[in-house]
Amino acid sequence: MATDWLGNVVSINCGQTLGVYQGEVSSVDHASQTISLKQPYHNGTKCPVSEVTFSAMDIKELKFLDIQNTVNKPGCGQGAARGPSLTSAGQRGQSNRTTRPPVTSSSTHSDIPPITILHRAPTGSSKSRGGTQATPKKNSVRNGSTSGLARSKDDECFGGGTEEDLDTDFDFEGNLALFDKAATFSQIDRTGSNDSRMQPHSTQVKQQPLSYRHDENILEGKPVIYRQITVPQHGGKEYCTDSGLVVPSVTYEFHQHLLATAERWGLTLERRLEMIGVCSSQMALTLLGGPNRLTPKNVHQRPTVVLLCGPHLQGAQGISCGRHLANHGVEVILFLPNFVKVQEAVTSEVNLYSRTSGKQVASIKDLPASPVDLLINCLDCHEKPLLREKPWYQSAAEWANQNRAPVLSIDPPVGEQPQTVEAKWTLSLGLPLPLAEVDSRVYLCDIGIPKLVFQEVGIRYLSPFGCKFVIPLHRA
């Protein structure tokens, strides 16, 4: 009987210590309870020795990988026709070994590399996978029960083994190298019936970029023109928006001419003051923290803003801003000295401001000594540069510089002299003026001048504001 198993390809599992061996059976010794394999493989690697002998005590499991040689051997008689027994080598030497069904393979050569065996469930488990269902079990009927017959039918239907090596990786690079894309497309273009349709398709594939950004339009559009505003009297400096649009500066005289033309068409001073107050207050609210600061839960820590205004048009613009800030729950303190004569716009804005919850003081002593959240500077005037020499102006500027609060300057005058109050932000109106080179960040607000008014004074204008009323400008 021992000679019946010679030449079979088997897999011997010797546990975690010795590992798994695979090879062709060369000898079986019943007396010493040993089995020898020639041309063995150890854990998938060919052994340096030509033959390995195993004792039955070391064998945990034995599986047949190839039994075709035994079946085709002449002179095997009925034993060869029936095929090998389902018992493992461990059961032959020891009675307490568990029966393991063999796993068949299509390979017949003894020099083939070892076949990777699928992982098996623990001994005795009814949920074995892969090779445990390769050979159908024998039909057995115990005590008239048909459970054995039902299991046999299930094994015949679902118990087929697999011949695929699941541990072998697919060679993507090697298979991709076999495909010549250029030759294939050229052959399609030559042999295709619609050559006129296929050739444009192949050229489009070559010309298309590999990928697009999330904000990139794949449709072809008109080229972007970044210089959409041109002025007849250039102020000498240029700015650009976040999107790259160029915004030139204008001289103060030309800026006044633009405002006068807009006023003639109905953009009165009152409308302009209201628009400036809304835009500047919106910017101030953003600088104060916006919705993160002005919420119903923060009633106990409302931001405080101090307005420093003079008796001129710039002062009226600051008072309009303070009125809108007070309407939004900001604690506003207005500094405006007592003057005998002020402009009518200042008087009307003070009357409106007095109807809010904001405070008004005329002396520096009444201003808070501790730093405030924001300071808005409207002390300077374009037409009256000598106001800087007044005592009230100098005392207000000194208090602002000592308070250490961030400063927002609205419509500051143009000049080479440095600003008395250092501003962190500067807000220009309509079109920027050529401001001095300082560290202040320049912003531009829309005051509602129509496009045809710009054209009337000789400006080619396309609004750079987009969806906003206040935009940042960067020095070009």
C-alpha positions as CSV (number, residue, x, y, z in Angstrom):
1,M,0.0,0.0,0.0
2,A,2.9,2.4,0.7
3,T,3.9,2.2,-3.0
4,D,0.5,3.5,-4.0
5,W,1.3,7.0,-2.7
6,L,4.7,7.3,-4.4
7,G,4.9,10.2,-6.9
8,N,1.9,12.1,-5.4
9,V,2.4,15.8,-4.7
10,V,1.5,16.5,-1.1
11,S,1.5,19.4,1.4
12,I,2.6,18.6,5.0
13,N,1.8,21.1,7.8
14,C,4.2,20.6,10.8
15,G,2.8,23.5,12.9
16,Q,4.1,27.0,13.5
17,T,7.6,25.8,14.5
18,L,8.5,23.8,11.4
19,G,6.1,25.3,8.9
20,V,4.6,23.8,5.8
21,Y,6.4,21.6,3.3
22,Q,5.3,20.6,-0.2
23,G,6.8,18.1,-2.6
24,E,6.6,14.7,-4.2
25,V,6.3,11.5,-2.1
26,S,9.5,9.5,-2.6
27,S,9.1,6.9,0.2
28,V,6.8,5.8,3.0
29,D,8.0,3.7,5.9
30,H,5.3,2.0,8.0
31,A,7.8,0.6,10.5
32,S,9.4,3.9,11.5
33,Q,6.3,5.9,10.8
34,T,8.1,8.3,8.4
35,I,7.4,9.8,5.0
36,S,10.0,11.4,2.6
37,L,9.5,14.2,0.0
38,K,11.9,14.9,-2.8
39,Q,12.4,18.3,-4.4
40,P,10.7,19.8,-1.3
41,Y,9.5,23.4,-0.8
42,H,9.5,25.0,2.6
43,N,6.9,27.8,3.2
44,G,6.9,28.5,-0.6
45,T,10.7,28.5,-1.0
46,K,12.6,25.6,-2.5
47,C,14.7,23.7,0.0
48,P,18.5,23.5,-0.5
49,V,18.3,19.7,0.1
50,S,16.9,17.3,-2.4
51,E,14.9,15.2,0.1
52,V,13.3,15.7,3.5
53,T,12.0,13.0,5.8
54,F,9.2,13.6,8.3
55,S,8.1,11.7,11.4
56,A,4.4,11.1,12.1
57,M,4.8,12.8,15.4
58,D,5.7,16.1,13.7
59,I,2.9,16.0,11.1
60,K,-0.2,18.1,12.0
61,E,-1.9,17.8,8.7
62,L,-1.3,16.2,5.3
63,K,-3.0,17.2,2.1
64,F,-2.8,15.8,-1.4
65,L,-2.1,18.4,-4.1
66,D,-1.8,16.1,-7.1
67,I,-3.1,12.5,-7.4
68,Q,-3.2,12.1,-11.2
69,N,0.1,10.3,-11.3
70,T,-1.3,7.6,-8.9
71,V,-4.5,7.2,-10.9
72,N,-2.6,6.8,-14.2
73,K,0.0,4.4,-12.9
74,P,-0.3,1.0,-14.5
75,G,-0.7,-2.0,-12.2
76,C,-2.4,-0.2,-9.4
77,G,-5.6,-2.3,-9.9
78,Q,-8.7,-1.4,-8.1
79,G,-6.9,0.8,-5.6
80,A,-5.8,3.1,-8.4
81,A,-9.3,3.3,-9.9
82,R,-10.8,4.3,-6.6
83,G,-8.2,7.0,-5.9
84,P,-6.3,7.7,-2.7
85,S,-7.9,7.4,0.7
86,L,-9.2,10.5,2.4
87,T,-7.3,9.9,5.6
88,S,-4.2,12.0,6.4
89,A,-0.8,10.7,7.2
90,G,-1.3,11.7,10.8
91,Q,-4.3,9.3,11.1
92,R,-2.2,6.5,9.7
93,G,0.4,6.8,12.5
94,Q,-1.9,8.1,15.3
95,S,-5.5,7.3,15.9
96,N,-6.3,10.8,17.3
97,R,-5.6,12.7,14.1
98,T,-8.5,14.4,12.3
99,T,-9.5,13.4,8.8
100,R,-8.7,16.1,6.1
101,P,-10.1,15.8,2.5
102,P,-7.5,16.5,-0.2
103,V,-7.4,19.5,-2.5
104,T,-7.0,18.7,-6.1
105,S,-4.9,20.6,-8.6
106,S,-4.5,20.6,-12.4
107,S,-0.7,20.6,-12.2
108,T,1.0,17.2,-12.9
109,H,4.7,18.0,-13.0
110,S,6.8,17.4,-9.9
111,D,9.1,20.5,-10.6
112,I,6.3,23.0,-10.5
113,P,6.4,25.7,-7.7
114,P,4.3,24.9,-4.7
115,I,0.7,25.7,-4.7
116,T,-0.5,28.2,-2.1
117,I,-3.1,26.6,0.1
118,L,-6.1,28.6,1.2
119,H,-6.5,29.2,4.9
120,R,-8.5,26.6,6.6
121,A,-10.8,26.8,9.6
122,P,-9.8,25.0,12.8
123,T,-10.0,21.3,13.0
124,G,-13.6,20.1,13.5
125,S,-15.2,23.4,12.3
126,S,-18.2,23.0,10.1
127,K,-17.4,26.2,8.2
128,S,-14.3,25.1,6.4
129,R,-13.4,27.0,3.2
130,G,-11.6,26.3,-0.1
131,G,-10.0,22.8,-0.2
132,T,-12.1,21.3,2.5
133,Q,-15.0,21.0,0.0
134,A,-13.0,19.8,-3.0
135,T,-14.0,16.1,-2.7
136,P,-17.6,15.2,-1.9
137,K,-18.1,13.2,1.3
138,K,-19.4,9.7,1.2
139,N,-23.1,9.1,1.4
140,S,-24.0,7.8,4.9
141,V,-27.4,7.2,6.3
142,R,-27.5,6.7,10.0
143,N,-30.6,5.3,11.7
144,G,-32.7,6.0,8.6
145,S,-31.8,9.7,8.6
146,T,-31.2,11.5,5.3
147,S,-28.9,14.2,6.7
148,G,-25.8,12.6,5.2
149,L,-27.5,12.5,1.7
150,A,-28.4,16.2,2.0
151,R,-24.8,17.1,3.0
152,S,-23.5,15.1,0.0
153,K,-25.7,17.0,-2.4
154,D,-24.6,20.4,-0.9
155,D,-21.0,19.3,-1.3
156,E,-21.6,18.3,-5.0
157,C,-23.2,21.7,-5.7
158,F,-21.1,24.1,-3.7
159,G,-17.9,22.1,-2.8
160,G,-15.9,22.7,-5.9
161,G,-12.3,23.7,-5.2
162,T,-10.5,26.7,-6.8
163,E,-7.5,26.5,-9.0
164,E,-6.6,30.2,-8.8
165,D,-3.6,31.3,-6.8
166,L,-5.1,34.1,-4.7
167,D,-1.8,35.3,-3.4
168,T,-0.3,36.1,-6.8
169,D,-0.3,39.8,-7.6
170,F,-1.4,41.0,-11.0
171,D,1.4,42.5,-13.0
172,F,-0.2,45.8,-14.1
173,E,3.0,47.4,-15.4
174,G,3.9,44.4,-17.5
175,N,0.4,44.2,-19.0
176,L,0.3,47.9,-19.6
177,A,3.6,47.8,-21.5
178,L,2.1,45.3,-23.9
179,F,-0.6,47.8,-25.0
180,D,0.6,50.4,-27.5
181,K,-2.0,53.1,-27.4
182,A,-0.6,55.2,-30.3
183,A,-0.4,52.2,-32.6
184,T,-3.9,51.1,-31.7
185,F,-5.5,54.5,-32.3
186,S,-3.6,54.9,-35.6
187,Q,-4.9,51.5,-36.7
188,I,-8.5,52.5,-35.8
189,D,-8.1,55.8,-37.7
190,R,-6.8,53.9,-40.8
191,T,-9.4,51.0,-40.8
192,G,-12.4,52.9,-39.4
193,S,-15.2,53.7,-41.7
194,N,-15.7,57.2,-40.3
195,D,-12.1,58.6,-40.4
196,S,-13.3,62.2,-40.3
197,R,-14.9,61.6,-37.0
198,M,-12.2,59.5,-35.4
199,Q,-9.3,61.8,-36.1
200,P,-10.7,64.9,-34.3
201,H,-11.3,62.6,-31.3
202,S,-7.7,61.5,-31.2
203,T,-6.4,65.0,-31.4
204,Q,-8.7,66.1,-28.6
205,V,-7.3,63.4,-26.4
206,K,-3.8,64.7,-26.9
207,Q,-4.7,68.4,-26.4
208,Q,-6.8,68.0,-23.3
209,P,-5.1,68.8,-20.0
210,L,-4.9,65.9,-17.6
211,S,-7.0,67.4,-14.9
212,Y,-8.8,70.6,-13.9
213,R,-8.9,72.5,-10.6
214,H,-12.1,72.8,-8.7
215,D,-12.4,76.5,-9.6
216,E,-11.3,76.1,-13.3
217,N,-13.8,76.3,-16.1
218,I,-13.4,73.6,-18.7
219,L,-15.3,75.6,-21.3
220,E,-13.4,78.1,-23.4
221,G,-14.3,81.7,-22.6
222,K,-13.2,85.2,-23.5
223,P,-9.8,86.3,-22.2
224,V,-10.0,88.2,-18.9
225,I,-9.3,92.0,-19.2
226,Y,-7.8,93.1,-15.9
227,R,-7.5,96.8,-16.8
228,Q,-11.2,97.6,-16.9
229,I,-10.9,101.2,-15.5
230,T,-9.1,104.0,-17.3
231,V,-9.0,107.6,-16.2
232,P,-8.0,110.7,-18.1
233,Q,-6.1,112.2,-15.2
234,H,-4.0,109.6,-13.5
235,G,-3.1,110.1,-9.9
236,G,0.3,108.4,-10.2
237,K,-0.5,105.2,-8.3
238,E,-2.3,102.1,-9.1
239,Y,-4.0,99.4,-7.0
240,C,-5.4,96.0,-7.7
241,T,-8.2,93.9,-6.2
242,D,-8.0,90.3,-4.9
243,S,-9.1,89.1,-8.4
244,G,-6.3,91.1,-10.1
245,L,-8.4,94.0,-11.5
246,V,-6.4,97.2,-11.8
247,V,-7.9,100.3,-10.1
248,P,-6.0,103.5,-10.9
249,S,-5.9,106.5,-8.6
250,V,-7.2,110.0,-9.5
251,T,-6.2,113.4,-8.3
252,Y,-8.3,115.1,-5.7
253,E,-9.5,117.8,-8.1
254,F,-10.7,115.2,-10.6
255,H,-12.4,113.3,-7.8
256,Q,-14.3,116.4,-6.8
257,H,-15.3,116.9,-10.4
258,L,-16.7,113.4,-10.5
259,L,-18.7,114.0,-7.3
260,A,-20.0,117.2,-8.6
261,T,-21.2,115.6,-11.9
262,A,-22.9,112.8,-9.9
263,E,-24.6,115.4,-7.7
264,R,-25.9,117.2,-10.7
265,W,-27.6,113.9,-11.8
266,G,-29.2,113.4,-8.4
267,L,-26.6,111.8,-6.1
268,T,-26.9,114.5,-3.5
269,L,-24.7,115.1,-0.5
270,E,-27.3,113.6,1.8
271,R,-27.4,110.4,-0.3
272,R,-23.7,110.2,-0.5
273,L,-23.3,110.6,3.3
274,E,-25.8,107.8,3.9
275,M,-24.0,105.5,1.5
276,I,-20.6,106.3,3.1
277,G,-22.1,105.7,6.6
278,V,-23.5,102.3,5.6
279,C,-20.3,101.1,3.9
280,S,-18.0,102.3,6.6
281,S,-20.1,100.9,9.4
282,Q,-20.3,97.6,7.7
283,M,-16.5,97.5,7.5
284,A,-16.3,98.5,11.1
285,L,-18.6,95.8,12.2
286,T,-16.5,93.2,10.3
287,L,-13.4,94.5,12.0
288,L,-15.0,94.2,15.4
289,G,-15.7,90.5,14.9
290,G,-19.0,90.5,13.0
291,P,-21.4,87.7,14.1
292,N,-18.9,86.2,16.5
293,R,-18.9,89.3,18.6
294,L,-22.4,90.8,18.1
295,T,-24.7,88.1,19.3
296,P,-27.5,88.1,21.9
297,K,-25.2,86.0,24.2
298,N,-22.6,88.8,24.3
299,V,-24.8,91.6,25.6
300,H,-22.5,92.0,28.6
301,Q,-19.4,92.7,26.4
302,R,-20.5,95.0,23.6
303,P,-17.7,96.5,21.6
304,T,-16.8,100.2,22.1
305,V,-16.0,102.5,19.3
306,V,-14.7,106.1,19.6
307,L,-15.3,108.6,16.7
308,L,-12.9,111.6,16.4
309,C,-14.6,114.1,14.1
310,G,-14.0,117.7,13.0
311,P,-16.4,120.5,11.8
312,H,-16.2,119.6,8.1
313,L,-17.5,117.1,5.5
314,Q,-15.2,114.3,6.6
315,G,-16.5,114.8,10.2
316,A,-20.1,114.4,8.9
317,Q,-19.1,111.1,7.2
318,G,-17.8,109.8,10.5
319,I,-20.9,110.9,12.4
320,S,-23.1,109.0,9.8
321,C,-20.9,105.9,10.4
322,G,-21.4,106.2,14.2
323,R,-25.1,106.4,13.9
324,H,-25.3,103.1,12.0
325,L,-22.9,101.5,14.5
326,A,-25.1,102.6,17.4
327,N,-28.2,101.2,15.6
328,H,-26.4,97.8,15.6
329,G,-25.8,97.7,19.3
330,V,-22.3,99.1,19.4
331,E,-21.4,101.5,22.2
332,V,-20.3,104.6,20.3
333,I,-18.6,107.7,21.8
334,L,-18.5,110.7,19.5
335,F,-15.8,113.4,20.1
336,L,-16.9,116.7,18.5
337,P,-15.6,120.0,20.0
338,N,-17.9,122.9,20.4
339,F,-17.6,125.1,17.3
340,V,-19.3,128.4,16.6
341,K,-19.8,127.6,12.9
342,V,-20.1,124.2,11.4
343,Q,-21.3,122.9,8.0
344,E,-25.0,122.2,7.6
345,A,-24.3,118.5,6.8
346,V,-22.5,118.2,10.2
347,T,-25.5,119.7,12.0
348,S,-28.0,117.4,10.4
349,E,-25.9,114.3,11.1
350,V,-25.5,115.4,14.8
351,N,-29.3,115.7,15.1
352,L,-29.8,112.2,13.8
353,Y,-27.0,110.8,16.0
354,S,-28.6,112.4,19.1
355,R,-31.6,110.1,18.6
356,T,-29.5,107.0,19.1
357,S,-28.0,105.5,22.3
358,G,-24.6,106.8,21.5
359,K,-22.7,109.4,23.6
360,Q,-21.3,112.7,22.6
361,V,-18.4,114.5,24.3
362,A,-16.6,117.8,23.5
363,S,-13.5,117.3,25.7
364,I,-10.6,114.8,25.6
365,K,-11.0,114.4,29.4
366,D,-14.4,112.7,28.8
367,L,-12.9,110.0,26.6
368,P,-12.1,106.6,28.2
369,A,-8.6,106.1,29.5
370,S,-8.5,102.4,28.8
371,P,-8.1,101.0,25.2
372,V,-11.3,100.7,23.2
373,D,-12.1,98.2,20.5
374,L,-11.9,100.5,17.5
375,L,-11.1,104.2,16.8
376,I,-12.4,105.9,13.7
377,N,-10.5,109.0,12.6
378,C,-12.3,111.8,10.8
379,L,-10.3,114.8,12.1
380,D,-8.5,115.7,8.8
381,C,-10.0,117.8,6.0
382,H,-8.9,118.1,2.4
383,E,-9.5,121.9,2.1
384,K,-8.2,122.9,5.5
385,P,-4.8,121.3,6.3
386,L,-4.1,124.0,8.9
387,L,-6.5,122.3,11.3
388,R,-3.6,120.2,12.5
389,E,-2.2,123.2,14.3
390,K,-5.4,123.7,16.4
391,P,-5.1,122.7,20.1
392,W,-8.2,120.5,20.1
393,Y,-6.8,118.6,17.0
394,Q,-3.4,118.0,18.6
395,S,-4.9,116.9,21.9
396,A,-7.3,114.5,20.1
397,A,-4.4,113.0,18.0
398,E,-2.2,112.6,21.1
399,W,-5.0,110.7,22.9
400,A,-5.6,108.5,19.9
401,N,-1.9,107.5,19.7
402,Q,-1.7,106.7,23.4
403,N,-4.9,104.7,23.5
404,R,-3.3,101.8,21.4
405,A,-6.6,101.0,19.8
406,P,-6.7,100.0,16.0
407,V,-7.5,103.0,13.9
408,L,-9.8,103.2,10.8
409,S,-9.4,106.4,8.8
410,I,-12.2,107.4,6.5
411,D,-11.3,109.5,3.4
412,P,-8.0,110.8,4.6
413,P,-6.4,113.8,2.8
414,V,-3.7,113.5,0.2
415,G,-0.2,114.8,1.1
416,E,3.4,113.9,1.5
417,Q,3.2,114.6,5.2
418,P,2.7,111.6,7.4
419,Q,-0.6,111.1,9.1
420,T,-0.9,112.5,12.6
421,V,-2.9,109.5,13.7
422,E,-1.4,106.2,12.5
423,A,-4.2,104.2,10.8
424,K,-4.3,100.5,10.4
425,W,-7.0,100.7,7.8
426,T,-7.9,103.4,5.2
427,L,-11.2,103.7,3.4
428,S,-11.4,105.5,0.1
429,L,-14.6,106.6,-1.7
430,G,-15.5,105.7,-5.3
431,L,-12.0,105.8,-6.7
432,P,-8.8,105.9,-4.6
433,L,-6.6,108.9,-4.2
434,P,-2.8,108.7,-4.4
435,L,-2.2,108.1,-0.7
436,A,1.2,108.3,0.9
437,E,3.2,105.1,1.2
438,V,2.3,103.9,4.7
439,D,1.6,100.6,6.3
440,S,-2.1,101.2,6.3
441,R,-4.3,98.7,4.4
442,V,-6.4,100.5,1.7
443,Y,-10.1,99.6,1.2
444,L,-12.5,101.0,-1.4
445,C,-16.2,101.5,-0.9
446,D,-19.0,101.9,-3.5
447,I,-20.8,105.2,-3.0
448,G,-23.4,104.6,-5.8
449,I,-22.0,106.6,-8.8
450,P,-23.7,105.3,-12.0
451,K,-21.6,104.0,-14.9
452,L,-22.8,106.7,-17.3
453,V,-21.6,109.4,-14.9
454,F,-18.1,107.9,-15.1
455,Q,-18.4,108.0,-18.9
456,E,-19.5,111.6,-18.8
457,V,-16.3,112.7,-17.1
458,G,-14.1,110.5,-19.5
459,I,-13.6,107.4,-17.4
460,R,-14.0,104.0,-18.9
461,Y,-15.5,102.1,-15.9
462,L,-16.5,98.6,-15.1
463,S,-17.4,98.0,-11.4
464,P,-14.7,96.1,-9.5
465,F,-16.9,95.5,-6.5
466,G,-18.7,92.3,-7.7
467,C,-21.0,91.2,-4.9
468,K,-19.5,93.5,-2.2
469,F,-19.7,97.2,-1.3
470,V,-16.3,97.3,0.3
471,I,-13.3,95.6,-1.2
472,P,-9.6,95.6,-0.3
473,L,-7.0,97.1,-2.6
474,H,-3.3,96.2,-2.9
475,R,-0.6,98.5,-4.1
476,A,0.6,97.4,-7.5
